[in-house]
Amino acid sequence: MSTDKIVTGEEILLIKRTNIVRSYKSDSEGFKGMSYRLYVLGGKAFAVHQDDTFHRALENGEIKTIAITVTEEGYALSNFVSWKQAIAQRGNQLAFDALTVESFKGIKDLNSVPSL
């Protein structure tokens, strides 16, 4: 059974990139010829595929939220949300929340509604 650990805020700053890069053990994992890097958070290491955009995003401070999958076998990066994605989502949500019956009064052509 696996669960996700959600990492946000200043806890992201505590993630340490290690110099440990390992090749996948077998072809049956579906990652023939690929490798992964280990990161550490709170004494627990988690794996990130070598070609994942996470590496650069973490280095550049672009990450808002991280989901780490926790299994009996260990930890692995599940997904992450960048600040750019989060800001776009918030803008879309604000625009959506502003849509009311009152805001549509007087609009005769729905194609003239401002886009995001």
Helices and strands as residue ranges (DSSP letters): E 3-8, G 9-14, E 16-23, G 27-29, E 35-41, E 44-49, H 54-59, E 63-71, E 74-82, H 83-97, H 101-104, G 110-112
